[in-house]
Amino acid sequence: MAPGGVPGVADLLALAVAGIGGSSRPGQVTMANAVARAIETGEHLAVQAGTGTGKSLAYLVPAARHAVSGGGTVVVSTATIALQRQLVERDLPRLAEALAPALGRAPAFAILKGRRNYLCLMRLRGGPQDDAGQALFDPGQASAIGRQVQRLHEWAATTSSGDRDELVPGVSDQAWRQVSVSARECLGAQRCPFGTQCHAELARDRAGRADIVVTNHALLAIDAMEDFGVLPEHDVVIVDEAHDLVDRVTSVASGELSPAGIEAAARRCGRMIGEEAAARLREAGAAAERLLAALAAGRIDTLDPALAACLEAVRDAASGCAARFRAAGAAGEEEPGRAAARRAALVAVDELAETASRMLGAFGADAAGRAEVVWLDRPAPEEPARSPALRVAPLAVGGLLASRLFGTRTVVLTSATLALGGSFEPLARQWGLAGAGGQERPRPASPPAGGKEPAEAAGETAAERPPLRWTGIDVGSPFDHPRSGILYIARHLPPPGRDGLPAAYLDEIAGLIEAAGGRTLGLFSSMRAARQAAGELRARIGVPLLCQGDDQTGRLVAEFAADEPTCLFGTLSLWQGVDVPGPALQLVIIDRIPFPRPDDPLASARQRAVAARGGNGFLAVAASHAALLLAQGAGRLLRTVTDRGVVAVLDPRLATARYAGFLGASLPPFWATTDPEVARGALRRLAAAASGGG
């Protein structure tokens, strides 16, 4: 019993494990004690906890103890809807029931997301609609979007939460925008006639009374970026799926400028302040459309006069509309629907002006020293409805996280994949923590390519490191990886090319699937490769083959898990989002090392910036990105202690390249081979056992 009559973390964890009918796991105990120590000392903690460790309980137990003992609210941030649901619908209810007797009361918990994730009753019942949304209710319209919006109206009559994620199947973003608003567009509970019924406000009220608040990385980023609190007051943040944190924060911190967006803002302004005022903005949008049609897709390194003039025209026209709105003001008795429309229009032009100004300021004299990157994103042929768009994003978010997240509260970061190349440093640097604390995980036996540790390779000096204390630990995994899995690297295959999958790769995939009797998850570096493989192999392999895009991904994964011979091919979301235990998944095929594309605007700009500081841009950016995805992809194989199987990487560079050691040190410690017959023989034996043949 700890001081004050509250049981210690070890005792509470034992109660929680017993309450859910589980068994004690050494890694879980180690992690729970480390989280409790971090909360007590204020030192940040990074925990790599392999699948099967039970990391959710390992951080929820000390979090509940801290909050119920009067320490303050704990925020738990996740990247995926699946984990949010697991926490709120399964883990936290059982934990609260198990710990209530020992803590004196059940810990209260709630889920909170950004306002855009909740149904807006004002928008639904007469608030401002986009032109597209109004047209959808024309009796002559029978579009798919119209049917989705109609379904949203029907769902609105029955939902108690208004949470978009509870709508199954979901709807497109275009349909959802007709019934939701951003935080900046919201009238506020005091002015809105539906303020007392507002789903977003009710969720905030519940979160304000909770001990543990579950949210997502996007809202965590917004809370860090804004000068006002979006989340309830809290002193501890636990970031699960922390390997995704930087990408999610970068996405929130990005901006977009498109002709379609400019035209939509101009239409809103025309309705509110007159067509004459909106004409200048409409002209700027038309000029932007002509310019973007002539620009090549990709990173833009030079602000030429035409682009500068275009951005200045958008900025000035949008600022002029915003000034007209503010000068006109709004009567206090203005009808709420018109007030909401006015606010939505003002927000739209403000965002246009801010984004255009930001893009104009992104071009410094020294390209390698710029803080942001601008690029033109042109839609793929299968996305005809999407218009070209200029985008801007920060090259790094570590400074933001260091000052606005780690600098103000205690943070615990955890995932099955945090140590890249055997070190926490690559991700710690991206978080803004690099060089500030020690690590308990051993370093790799030999340094990565180039003879430098990742910290050196990135060109960061000790003087640049923030004074934040942190510790990184690896609590291991309950899986016996060398006995449960084989890492097969197809060293005999040619290196991957740019013109689709070579015939030798397709033959290799077919042979592996035949040996496994199906039971295969194919992870491809592009949708093009996944579709090529599916199209050419369906007639060859003799087992059902599903491909991402054939249906909603969740349904495809469920169908794959329900039928052992079935195979599933797909791309990025499957690398991290598939949890299929048992004999339905005994082979994971990875077509190539998942480096960023050479023309990826953000990754290439980040590599250039690292190289300009004297570091190894390839290792710090491209290799770290590939290592993270490889580890996540390989992690799909073993989901329980009884699972067995093979991870087959077709790219021979994983065995031959200078950076292979760095990538290999990021993977689970499977038994490794380059002999194709060894891999196929193991798969045949597993298939026979799964079929009852011994």
Secondary structure, 3 states (H helix, E strand, C coil): CCHHHCCCHHHHHHHHHHHCCCCCCHHHHHHHHHHHHHHHHCCEEEEECCCCCCHHHHHHHHHHHHHHHHHCCEEEEECCHHHHHHHHHHHHHHHHHHHHHHHCCCCCEEECCCHHHECCHHHHCCCCCCHHHHHCCCCCCCCHHHHHHHHHHHHHCCCCCCEHHHCCCCCCHHHHHHHCCCCCCCCCCCCCCCCCCCHHHHHHHHHHCCCEEEEEHHHHHHHHHCCCCCCCCCCEEEEECHHHHHHHHHHHCCEEECHHHHHHHHHHHHHHHCHHHHHHHHHHHHHHHHHHHHCCCEEECCCCHHHHHHHHHHHHHHHHHHHHHHHHCCCCCCCHHHHHHHHHHHHHHHHHHHHHHHHHCCCCCCHHHCCEEEEEECCCCCCCCCCCEEEEEECCCHHHHHHHHHCCCEEEEEECCCCECCECHHHHHHHCCCCCCEECCCCCCCCCHHHCCHHHHCCCCHHHCCCCCEEEEECCCCCCHHHHEEEEECCCCCCCCCCCCCHHHHHHHHHHHHHHCCCEEEECCCHHHHHHHHHHHHHHHCCCEEECCCCCHHHHHHHHHHCCCCEEEECHHHHHHCCCCCCCCCEEEECCCCCCCCCCHHHHHHHHHHHHCCCCHHHHHHHHHHHHHHHHHHCCCCCCCCCCEEEEECCCHHHHCCCHHHHHCCCCCCEEECCHHHHHHHHHHHHHHHCCCC
